[in-house]
Structures are given as structure tokens and as C-alpha cells.
Amino acid sequence: MQFHLNGFKPGNYQIPDAARKPAPIPPIKDLPKEVDVLIVGCGPAGLALARQLAEFPDISTCIVEQKTGPMLFGQADGISCRTMEIMEAFNTSEMLVKEAYQLHQNAFWEPDSEQPNQIKRTHKVADARLGLSEFTHCVVNQARLHELLLDGMENSVTQLVPHYSRQLVDLTVDAKLTQDLNAHPITATFERSAAGAAKVETVKARYVVGTDGARSAVRKGLSIKLEGDSANKAWGVMDILLVTDFPDIRVKSFIQSKQDGAVMIVPREGGYLVRLYVELDLLDKGQRAAALDLDAQAIIAKAQKIMQPYTLDVKEVAWWSIYEVGQRVADRFDDTPAGNPEGLIPRAFVAGDACHTHSPKGGWGLNTSLPDTFNLGWKLAAVLQGKADPKLLQTYSSERRKVAQMLIDADRQMSALVATSPTANKGANQTKTSTADIEKFIAKQNGFIAGTSIGYDPSFIVTGLENQSLAKGFKIGQRFHSAKALRVADGRPQHLGHLNKADGRWRIFIFGDKKNPTDKASGAYKLVEYLANSENSPVKKYTPKSADIDSIIDVYSVFQQQDLAIEELHDFLWPAKGKLGLRDYEKIFYTDTAKDIFELRGIDRKQGCMLVVRPDQHIANILPLSAHKKLSDFFAEFMLVP
């Protein structure tokens, strides 16, 4: 798709440029007096959490934002493969695939050895993340991603919409009430920031989540500290429409000049818009980038100097900013003491930029923030609905803080590589590096950058490592790496990972053994019979009698045999559902011999196995098909009987 030809226009890209208009400022409505979950901040972390909770009519959610309305442009741009997988869980990946700029190549530029004051391309390479997911790393306006999440919220059963123009002025947590799960220990006081509408409002909440950015008022209210390095380098960033003779303007490019600094080019969606990251000056200790007193023209002038002999004729600046490069992470991600030695149940959380700050060049901000709350959302829902032990909430901090620390370490290395000189002299303070070093770093970190290799350490919801050999390509603790299989009912190819929707349900994937699943002696048949009829079956145990059989734990099967007939398979695999008792024909699959999932994911053909997948798509457990009791014991550790 192409857009922005005659000037940048934010909004829904499905509307032509000539007709596209920003959404009007939403009307102001009173805040609720009392809610289950209060979310402060409408960034990607806050909206991803609200998008999940909007699916549950029995959970009252309120999301509050200081700005007057939705974001229109600017800030983050890169959408990692893993974030695309999460957006698929919200049924919105197709729109992003259609609209976004897909990153397939990287170009590297250094000083020309014959004319050192000019740059010269050294090489181009395929993007290192290609093939790590069925999705491609891409670039789209963060505001567009926000819009898709907002649309999903508003179109949900709860019709959830944010409350804008509210500034958090006070937050208290009553420590005497935090371990009473029926209590509302959170008191948040807001002040309307809209002109002519000054009013103080108070909300009581069971839980609060601060997704309100690097200067988080929630984090400050919880006395959580950011630890790490302060900024020492300033960068300019801008989205521009330009005319240029630089040949790689539509390729992600890393450019290092001899002595004037570096530029990183990121092509934007629509075919014309381009983002520039431009290295500026060193900062004194404690100095803010705003103190440099630079404007957009100064950033453009610096970029033109770095990119000689090429010209940049900037026609329009859609958005620009100057930021400092510093890497910090919160000492804790919730309101419990560090390490939580008393095993307290947390009631207040921070996520996204509220608990980790860094440079934007790696594209990690949005792509770490959104998975923060994708991790937290299903846990909050499960506890609030009485489906899971509240100790489940303790795993958010332990799982996501490790990822944040990895992010900080990677960003520190990336920032140093991009900003160092390729021509520094020995003995100088600068370190000599080259664009080849950047390329090596990207290749080494490609799984982390894509988000696909991020895994969680062993716990009561990440276990079974002794069975990893049963499915070597499904790494326990990492996300379910999707591959296709064919549906028995109609032969349709289906990405199995796309069955893992953001609806709070657990999934069990049964990968059949070498025996036919209609054979009552097969491991697959015995497991299905156990799940369907045993009093110890976790499916039967945790599903309310009035609910559909797949409403808590959703079971799918994938078999090696090619000649299966659905009517010959166990009824449990194609259950009757809903008030009309209609059969679900979309749960049974067989492997595609052309792209065999058993081969692609290293699944033991003789024994088969079962995968237990968490509601956030991470693999919680791998078990032999015969491990019926271990499966039940796994869920018994944290699930509650209705």
C-alpha cells in the first residue's frame, strides 16, 4: 500500500489520503468510582493490557491517559516478529502485514577510503530475522498499532474506551488490605487536565498497572527506583518526506561518517515516509537533550553533513524529537519488596517504559513493552475470575524483569556500536569499530531482536525440561513457534500458532504417536479418553459444568496419519458447543507431508507428545502422551476448582 504522497496524514490507512482525517478529541466522561483493574497510560503496554481485559465482561477495567486523545504520530516504529504474533492473537495481524513496511534488507555505509569525507556503501545483507517467524519484522506508525488495539477494545463485549485528559496526582496502596483479594487497596486521585474542565476524581481499584512512560507517576507513587546508566549521548529522530539521491533510502541503513557521527535510516510504511536517527552531541553529566537547544533544521543539517556526497531535500517533517541515550531498569516491577521473601500477592505493577528505558534505535521499546502486559493480562484475568491461585501474579516480575535486563544490556552494546567511529586512532578515547561489527551484533542478537528467542525460567508454569527431546523445536519457556498442519475436516492449511488467541485459555496440543489415533491402544487415544472422561482430567476438573468443554483448556490434536476420517475419531476432539450444541470441526489436524511439522519441530514420531501452552503463547510444559497424572499435577499446582 502507498500513502503520504502529498503530505503526511495520520489515521486509518484504509481511508485514502484525500479523505483521511484525525479522529476527533473524545468526549470527557466521569471516571468510575471503583474498578477491578486500573490502567494508567495509553501506550502499547497499557492498550495491550486493556485489549486483553476487554474480553472479560465479569472484569471491570478502567484505562486513563493524560493526553487529550489517541496518539497521532511519532515515537516507536519497528514491529518485531513476536509483536506481530501477539497482534495475531488479537486478530489484527493481517492489517499490519498489509499496511506496514517489511524489513528484508540491511545496508551498511562507511567513509570512502579514497574520499574519507564522503560515505560509500560497503554491502547489503538480508535481514537476519527472516525465517524466525511466519511474520516479517516490519515498520508502521505506532499510532496505527494503537488504533487497532483501541478498535478491538471498543468492539469487544465490554466496549472499553480510555478516559483521556486525566493526570494522576496521587496514588496510595493500603498495605493492610493488599492480601485481602476482595478488597480495593488502591486509591488513585486524578485531575482533569482539559481546559475549562478542572475536576478531581478518585478511583478505588483492586489492582493498578502503571504503563505511563519513563516519567511514570505510578512508579513514583510506589517508590520504585530506576537503576542504570544516565544519558551521555543525544540523538535526533524525525519522520520526513524528502527527495534524495541516496540510493538506499528504502532500505534500513547504518551509516558511519569519518568524524561527524552516525545516521540510521528506517524506511516507513506507505512508500515515501522515512525515519532518520541522527547522532548529535555528547551530554554533560546530568544534562538533558533539551538543553542543546536544537530544532528540526539542525538535525537535518547534521544528517546532510554525515551523508555527503548525497543530498537530502526535506519537503515535510511529520514528527521530530531529540532524546538522550540511557539504559535503566526498575529495581522491582510490583509493589512487593525486592525478592518478595514473604510471598506477598502483588496488587500494583509497572510495565513498559515505566520500568525500562533505553534508546529507540534497536526497536525494542514497543516490542518489549507490549509483551510485558501480554504476560500480565491473562494472569490478572485468571486471578480475578477465580480460576487461578493468586500466586500466579508473582511470576510477572520474575519473568519480565529478566527480559528487561537483557534488553538494557543489548541496547547498551547496540548504542555503543552505532555511535563509535570507524576511523578512531589507537590511544584515542573513541573505540574503532565498523559497520561489520553492527552486522555481527544484529546477527548474534537476531532472536532477541525479533522477540522469538525470549524465554522464561523454570517455575510452576514453566516445567518439563526433562522432556524437551520429545519436541526439540518447541523450546520450553519460549513462545509456540508456529507451523502449518492440515485440518482433517476440510484439508485447509492452518498455522497452529494462530489458534493461540488472547482469550485467557490454556491450550494442549496433542502430537500423535506412530499408532493410528483410532486404535484404542495408541498413546493419543488413551490421552484423549483420559481428558474426556477421567475424574482427574484437568479439562473436566476446571471447567464449570455449565460452560463449553474448551472454555478453560482448549485441546487440539495433530496426527501423522494421512487417511483420517473425523467421524472415526474420539468425540472429545470435535465437541458439541454453545447453546445449540453445534460441533467444532476445527480442532483436529494431520501433518502436511510437504512441510511436516513433526520434522520441522523435531517431534518424536514414535512416542508423540503433548504441549501445554500458556494463554500468552509460551510453552509451559512438554509431556509424554502417557503422563496423565503429571499433566493433572501440573494444573493442580495453580488452578482452582470452580
C-alpha positions in Angstrom: 0.0 0.0 0.0 1.1 3.6 -0.7 0.1 6.7 1.1 1.5 10.1 2.3 2.4 11.0 -1.4 1.1 14.6 -1.0 2.0 15.0 2.7 1.8 13.1 5.9 -1.6 12.3 7.2 -2.1 10.1 10.3 -5.1 7.9 10.8 -6.6 4.7 9.3 -4.6 3.8 6.2 -7.7 2.0 4.8 -9.1 5.5 4.1 -7.5 7.3 1.1 -5.1 10.2 1.8 -7.5 12.8 0.5 -10.3 11.7 2.9 -8.3 10.6 5.9 -8.8 12.8 9.0 -7.6 12.5 12.6 -10.1 11.2 15.0 -11.9 14.0 16.9 -11.0 14.5 20.6 -13.1 12.1 22.6 -15.7 13.5 25.0 -14.9 13.5 28.7 -16.9 11.2 30.9 -16.7 10.8 34.7 -14.3 8.1 35.9 -15.8 5.1 37.7 -15.6 5.1 41.5 -14.5 1.5 41.8 -12.9 -1.0 39.4 -11.1 -4.3 39.4 -8.1 -3.1 37.3 -7.0 0.5 36.8 -4.5 1.1 34.0 -2.7 4.4 33.9 -1.3 5.2 30.4 -2.4 4.5 26.8 1.0 3.4 25.4 1.4 0.0 23.8 1.7 -1.7 27.2 -1.4 -0.1 28.5 -3.5 -0.7 25.4 -2.3 -4.3 25.1 -3.4 -5.0 28.7 -6.8 -3.2 28.2 -7.3 -5.1 24.9 -7.0 -8.4 26.8 -9.1 -7.5 29.7 -11.8 -6.0 27.5 -12.7 -9.6 26.5 -14.0 -10.4 30.0 -17.4 -9.0 30.9 -17.0 -10.0 34.5 -13.9 -7.8 35.0 -14.3 -4.1 35.3 -11.4 -2.2 33.7 -10.6 1.5 33.5 -7.7 2.9 31.4 -6.7 6.5 31.9 -4.5 8.7 29.8 -3.0 12.2 30.4 -3.2 13.3 26.8 -6.3 14.7 25.3 -6.8 11.9 22.8 -5.2 9.0 21.0 -1.7 9.3 19.6 -1.5 10.5 16.0 2.2 10.0 15.1 5.8 9.6 16.2 7.6 7.5 18.8 8.1 3.8 18.1 8.2 2.4 14.6 9.5 -1.2 14.5 7.1 -4.1 15.0 9.0 -7.3 15.8 8.1 -10.7 14.6 7.0 -11.6 18.1 4.8 -8.5 18.4 3.2 -9.5 15.1 2.4 -12.9 16.6 0.8 -11.2 19.6 -1.3 -9.0 17.2 -2.4 -12.2 15.5 -3.7 -13.3 18.9 -5.8 -10.2 18.8 -6.9 -11.0 15.2 -5.3 -7.9 13.7 -2.0 -9.1 12.2 -3.5 -9.2 8.6 -4.0 -5.4 8.6 -0.4 -4.8 9.8 1.0 -7.2 7.2 -0.9 -5.3 4.5 0.0 -1.8 5.6 3.5 -2.0 7.1 6.9 -1.6 5.5 8.5 -5.1 5.7 12.2 -5.2 6.5 14.0 -7.6 4.2 17.4 -6.0 3.7 20.0 -4.0 5.7 22.6 -1.7 4.1 25.9 -0.6 5.6 27.8 2.6 4.8 31.3 3.8 5.9 33.8 6.5 4.9 35.1 6.1 1.4 38.8 5.2 1.7 39.6 7.3 -1.3 37.5 10.3 -0.2 37.1 9.9 3.6 34.8 12.9 3.9 32.2 11.0 1.8 30.4 7.8 2.6 30.3 4.6 0.5 28.2 1.5 0.7 30.2 -1.5 1.9 27.5 -4.1 1.5 23.9 -5.2 1.7 22.6 -8.3 3.5 19.3 -10.0 4.1 17.7 -9.1 7.4 18.9 -11.6 10.0 15.4 -12.1 11.4 13.9 -13.6 8.2 12.6 -17.1 8.8 12.4 -16.8 12.6 8.6 -16.5 12.4 5.8 -16.7 9.8 5.8 -12.9 10.2 8.4 -10.4 9.0 9.8 -7.7 11.1 8.1 -4.5 9.9 7.7 -0.8 10.4 4.4 1.1 11.0 3.3 4.2 12.8 2.9 3.3 16.5 -0.4 5.3 16.4 -1.7 2.9 13.8 -1.0 -0.1 16.1 -2.6 1.8 18.9 -5.7 2.4 16.7 -6.0 -1.4 16.0 -5.9 -2.1 19.7 -8.4 0.6 20.5 -10.7 -0.6 17.9 -10.6 -4.1 19.4 -11.3 -2.7 22.8 -14.3 -0.7 21.6 -15.7 -3.6 19.6 -15.4 -6.1 22.4 -18.2 -7.3 24.6 -17.3 -4.6 27.2 -16.9 -1.8 24.7 -13.9 -0.5 26.7 -12.7 3.0 25.8 -10.0 5.2 27.5 -10.6 8.2 29.7 -8.4 11.0 28.4 -7.2 14.3 29.8 -6.5 12.8 33.3 -3.3 13.4 35.2 -2.5 11.1 38.1 -1.7 13.3 41.1 -1.7 10.8 44.0 -1.5 7.0 44.4 -1.7 5.1 47.6 -1.7 1.4 48.4 -3.2 0.4 51.7 -0.7 -2.3 52.9 -3.2 -3.6 55.4 -5.6 -4.6 52.6 -3.3 -5.9 49.9 -3.6 -9.6 51.0 -7.4 -9.4 51.1 -8.2 -10.2 47.5 -11.7 -8.9 47.8 -10.5 -5.5 49.0 -9.8 -2.4 46.9 -6.4 -1.3 48.4 -5.5 1.1 45.6 -6.6 4.7 45.8 -5.8 6.8 42.7 -6.5 10.5 42.5 -6.7 12.2 39.1 -7.1 15.8 38.0 -8.8 16.6 34.7 -6.3 18.3 32.5 -8.7 19.5 29.8 -9.1 23.3 29.6 -12.2 24.5 31.5 -13.0 21.1 33.0 -10.9 21.1 36.1 -12.1 18.4 38.5 -10.5 16.0 41.0 -11.7 12.4 40.7 -10.8 9.4 42.9 -10.8 5.7 41.8 -10.6 2.7 44.1 -9.1 -0.4 42.5 -8.2 -4.0 43.3 -5.2 -3.7 41.0 -3.3 -0.9 39.3 -0.9 -1.1 36.4 1.4 1.8 35.6 2.0 2.0 31.9 2.6 5.7 31.9 6.0 6.0 30.4 9.6 6.8 31.5 8.4 9.5 34.0 5.8 7.2 35.4 3.7 8.7 38.2 2.6 5.2 39.2 6.3 4.1 39.6 7.0 7.2 41.7 3.9 6.6 43.8 5.1 3.0 44.5 8.6 4.3 45.4 10.2 2.0 42.7 13.6 3.1 41.6 15.2 3.1 38.1 18.7 1.8 38.2 21.4 2.0 35.5 23.3 4.5 33.4 22.3 8.1 32.8 22.3 9.5 29.4 25.6 10.6 27.8 24.7 11.0 24.2 21.9 12.8 22.4 20.2 11.7 19.2 17.7 13.4 16.9 14.9 11.4 15.4 12.5 12.5 12.7 9.9 11.2 10.2 10.3 13.1 6.9 9.1 13.2 3.3 12.1 14.0 1.2 13.7 14.0 -2.3 17.2 12.5 -2.2 19.8 10.8 -4.4 20.8 8.5 -1.6 20.3 5.1 -3.3 19.3 3.1 -0.1 16.6 5.4 1.1 14.1 2.4 1.1 16.5 0.1 2.9 17.3 0.0 6.6 20.8 1.5 6.6 23.5 2.0 9.1 25.8 5.0 8.1 29.0 6.0 9.8 31.0 9.1 8.8 34.6 9.8 9.4 34.2 12.3 12.2 30.7 13.7 12.1 28.8 10.9 13.7 26.3 8.3 12.5 22.8 8.1 10.9 20.4 5.2 10.9 17.7 5.2 8.2 14.5 3.3 8.7 12.0 3.3 5.8 8.4 3.8 6.9 5.2 2.5 5.6 3.5 3.9 2.6 6.5 4.0 0.2 7.6 7.7 0.8 8.0 8.4 4.6 11.4 7.8 6.1 12.7 7.9 9.7 16.2 9.2 10.5 18.1 8.7 13.7 20.9 11.2 13.7 23.8 11.2 16.2 24.2 14.6 17.9 26.5 15.8 20.7 27.8 14.3 24.0 25.9 15.4 27.1 27.4 16.7 30.3 26.6 14.8 33.4 23.0 15.5 34.4 22.4 17.5 31.2 19.1 16.9 29.3 18.9 16.8 25.5 16.5 19.7 25.5 19.4 21.9 26.8 21.1 21.5 23.5 18.5 23.9 22.1 18.4 22.2 18.7 15.5 22.2 16.2 14.5 20.0 13.3 16.6 22.1 10.9 19.7 21.4 13.0 19.0 17.7 12.9 18.6 17.8 9.1 21.8 19.8 8.7 23.7 17.2 10.7 22.3 14.4 8.6 23.3 16.2 5.4 26.8 16.6 6.7 27.1 12.9 7.7 25.7 11.6 4.4 27.9 13.5 2.0 28.1 13.4 -1.1 24.3 12.7 -1.1 21.7 15.4 -0.8 18.6 15.4 1.4 15.9 17.8 0.3 13.4 17.6 3.1 9.9 18.5 1.9 8.0 17.9 5.1 8.8 16.9 8.7 5.9 14.8 10.0 7.4 14.5 13.5 10.7 15.0 15.3 12.3 14.8 18.7 15.6 14.8 20.5 16.3 12.2 23.1 19.1 11.0 25.4 20.5 7.5 25.3 20.5 6.0 28.8 19.7 2.4 30.0 17.8 1.9 33.2 15.6 -0.8 34.7 13.3 -0.7 37.7 14.6 -2.5 40.8 11.2 -4.2 41.0 8.1 -4.5 38.8 5.4 -4.6 41.5 4.6 -3.3 45.0 6.2 -6.2 46.9 9.7 -5.9 48.4 12.6 -7.0 46.2 12.7 -10.8 46.0 9.3 -10.9 47.8 10.6 -13.1 50.7 7.2 -13.2 52.5 5.4 -14.4 49.3 3.1 -11.5 49.2 0.5 -11.1 46.4 1.3 -8.0 44.4 -1.5 -5.5 43.8 0.3 -2.8 41.8 2.5 -3.3 38.8 4.6 -1.2 36.4 5.2 -2.2 32.7 6.7 -0.8 29.5 8.8 2.4 29.7 7.7 2.8 33.3 10.1 0.1 34.3 12.8 0.0 31.5 14.2 2.9 29.5 16.7 2.8 26.6 17.5 4.2 23.2 14.9 3.6 20.4 17.4 2.5 17.7 17.1 -1.2 18.3 13.3 -1.0 18.0 13.0 -2.7 21.4 10.7 -0.3 23.3 7.3 -1.1 22.0 8.4 -4.7 21.3 9.3 -5.2 25.0 6.5 -3.1 26.5 3.7 -4.8 24.7 4.8 -8.3 25.7 5.1 -7.1 29.3 1.4 -6.7 29.7 0.7 -9.7 27.3 2.4 -11.6 30.1 0.5 -9.9 32.9 -3.0 -9.6 31.4 -4.0 -13.3 31.4 -2.7 -13.7 34.9 -4.8 -10.8 36.3 -7.9 -12.2 34.5 -7.3 -15.7 35.8 -7.0 -14.5 39.4 -9.9 -12.0 39.2 -12.2 -14.7 37.8 -11.2 -17.2 40.5 -9.6 -19.6 38.0 -6.0 -19.5 39.4 -4.2 -19.1 42.7 -3.2 -15.5 43.3 0.5 -16.6 43.5 0.3 -16.6 39.7 0.7 -12.8 39.9 4.2 -13.2 41.5 5.6 -14.6 38.2 5.1 -11.4 36.3 8.0 -9.6 37.9 10.4 -12.6 37.8 9.7 -13.4 34.2 9.6 -9.9 32.7 12.4 -8.2 34.8 14.9 -10.7 33.4 13.8 -9.8 29.9 14.2 -6.1 30.7 17.7 -6.6 31.9 18.6 -8.4 28.7 17.1 -5.5 26.8 19.2 -3.0 28.7 22.4 -4.9 28.1 21.7 -5.4 24.4 20.8 -1.7 24.0 24.0 -0.6 25.7 26.0 -2.6 23.2 24.0 -1.5 20.2 24.2 2.2 21.1 28.0 1.9 21.5 28.4 0.2 18.2 26.3 2.6 16.2 27.8 5.7 17.8 31.5 4.8 17.6 33.8 5.9 14.9 35.1 3.6 12.1 38.3 5.6 11.9 39.3 6.2 15.5 43.0 6.2 16.2 44.7 4.0 18.7 45.1 5.6 22.1 42.1 7.9 21.5 39.1 7.8 23.8 36.9 6.5 20.9 36.8 2.8 20.1 37.4 1.9 16.5 34.5 -0.1 15.0 32.9 -0.8 11.7 29.5 -1.4 10.2 30.6 -5.1 10.1 30.6 -5.1 13.9 27.0 -3.8 13.8 26.1 -6.5 11.3 27.6 -9.2 13.5 25.8 -7.9 16.6 22.4 -7.9 14.8 23.0 -11.5 13.5 24.0 -12.7 17.0 21.1 -11.0 18.7 18.5 -11.7 15.9 16.3 -14.0 18.0 16.2 -11.5 20.9 15.6 -8.5 18.5 12.8 -10.5 16.9 11.5 -11.5 20.3 11.3 -15.1 19.2 14.1 -16.5 21.4 12.9 -14.8 24.6 12.1 -17.5 27.2 11.1 -17.7 30.8 13.0 -19.6 33.5 11.7 -22.8 35.1 8.8 -22.3 37.6 5.4 -23.9 38.4 4.2 -22.5 35.0 7.4 -23.4 33.1 8.4 -27.0 33.6 9.0 -30.4 31.9 12.5 -29.6 30.7 13.4 -33.3 31.1 11.1 -34.0 28.1 12.5 -31.4 25.8 13.8 -34.1 23.5 10.2 -35.1 22.6 9.8 -31.8 20.7 13.2 -30.2 20.2 11.9 -27.3 18.1 9.3 -26.2 20.7 11.5 -24.7 23.4 10.0 -24.9 26.8 9.6 -21.3 28.2 9.7 -19.7 24.7 6.7 -18.9 22.6 5.0 -21.6 20.5 6.8 -21.5 17.2 4.0 -21.8 14.7 4.0 -24.2 11.7 1.2 -25.3 9.4 -0.8 -28.5 9.5 -3.9 -29.6 7.5 -7.3 -29.7 9.0 -8.9 -33.2 8.9 -12.5 -31.8 8.4 -11.7 -30.0 5.2 -8.0 -30.2 4.3 -7.4 -26.4 5.0 -3.8 -25.5 5.9 -3.7 -23.8 9.3 -0.9 -22.1 11.2 -1.2 -23.8 14.6 0.3 -20.9 16.4 -2.7 -18.8 15.2 -5.0 -20.9 17.3 -3.5 -19.4 20.5 -5.8 -16.4 20.8 -5.6 -13.8 23.6 -8.7 -15.1 25.4 -7.3 -16.4 28.6 -7.5 -20.1 27.7 -4.8 -22.7 28.1 -4.1 -25.0 25.2 -3.0 -28.6 25.0 -1.6 -29.7 21.6 -1.6 -33.5 21.3 1.0 -34.7 18.7 0.1 -38.3 18.0 2.4 -41.3 18.2 3.0 -43.7 15.3 -0.2 -45.7 16.0 -3.4 -44.6 14.4 -5.4 -42.4 16.9 -8.5 -44.6 16.3 -6.5 -47.5 17.8 -7.5 -47.7 21.5 -4.0 -49.0 22.3 -2.4 -45.8 20.9 -1.0 -43.2 23.3 -3.1 -40.5 21.7 -6.4 -42.3 22.1 -5.6 -43.1 25.8 -4.8 -39.5 26.5 -7.9 -38.2 24.8 -10.0 -40.8 26.7 -8.4 -39.6 30.0 -9.1 -35.9 29.2 -12.7 -36.7 28.2 -13.8 -39.0 31.0 -11.4 -39.3 33.9 -12.5 -37.5 37.2 -8.8 -36.4 37.4 -8.9 -34.8 33.9 -7.8 -31.2 34.2 -10.2 -30.3 31.4 -13.2 -31.7 33.3 -11.9 -30.6 36.7 -11.5 -26.9 36.0 -14.3 -26.4 33.5 -17.6 -25.2 35.1 -20.5 -27.7 34.4 -22.5 -25.0 32.5 -19.5 -24.0 30.3 -18.3 -25.4 27.0 -15.7 -28.1 27.4 -13.0 -26.0 25.8 -13.7 -22.8 27.7 -10.8 -23.2 30.2 -8.4 -25.6 28.5 -8.6 -25.9 24.7 -7.4 -29.2 23.2 -6.1 -29.6 19.7 -4.6 -32.7 18.0 -2.1 -33.2 15.2 -1.6 -36.7 13.8 0.9 -38.3 11.5 -1.6 -40.4 9.6 -2.9 -39.0 6.3 -6.2 -41.0 5.9 -8.1 -40.0 8.9 -11.9 -39.6 8.9 -13.3 -37.2 11.5 -16.3 -39.3 12.3 -14.0 -42.2 13.4 -12.1 -40.0 15.9 -13.0 -39.5 19.5 -15.9 -37.2 20.1 -13.9 -35.1 22.6 -11.7 -33.9 19.7 -14.7 -32.4 17.8 -17.0 -31.4 20.7 -20.5 -30.1 20.7 -20.6 -26.5 21.9 -22.8 -23.5 22.5 -26.5 -23.3 23.3 -27.3 -25.1 20.1 -24.8 -27.9 20.6 -23.0 -27.3 17.3 -19.9 -29.5 16.6 -16.5 -27.8 16.4 -14.7 -29.2 13.3 -11.6 -27.1 13.7 -9.5 -28.9 16.3 -8.1 -31.9 14.5 -5.2 -31.8 12.1 -2.8 -34.0 10.2 0.7 -33.2 9.2 1.4 -31.8 5.7 4.0 -34.1 4.1 5.4 -31.2 2.1 6.1 -29.2 5.3 6.0 -31.8 8.0 5.5 -30.2 11.4 6.9 -33.3 13.1 10.1 -32.9 11.1 10.2 -29.0 11.3 9.8 -29.0 15.1 11.7 -32.2 15.9 8.8 -34.1 17.4 9.4 -37.7 18.3 7.4 -39.7 15.7 7.4 -42.9 17.7 6.2 -41.6 21.0 4.5 -38.3 20.1 4.0 -35.9 22.9 1.7 -33.2 24.3 2.5 -29.5 24.6 0.9 -27.3 27.3 0.7 -23.7 26.0 0.0 -20.8 28.3 -2.5 -18.1 27.4 0.4 -15.8 26.4 1.5 -18.4 23.8 4.6 -19.5 25.8 5.2 -23.2 26.2 4.6 -24.3 29.8 5.3 -28.0 29.6 6.1 -30.9 27.3 5.0 -34.3 28.5 4.8 -37.9 27.1 1.3 -38.9 25.9 1.2 -41.4 28.8 1.9 -38.8 31.5 -1.7 -38.3 32.5 -1.0 -37.8 36.2 1.8 -35.4 35.6 -0.5 -33.3 33.4 -3.1 -33.2 36.1 -0.4 -32.4 38.7 0.8 -29.5 36.6 -2.5 -27.7 36.6 -3.3 -28.6 40.2 -0.3 -26.5 41.3 -2.1 -23.2 40.5 -5.6 -23.8 39.0 -8.7 -23.5 41.2 -11.7 -25.8 41.0 -14.8 -23.7 40.2 
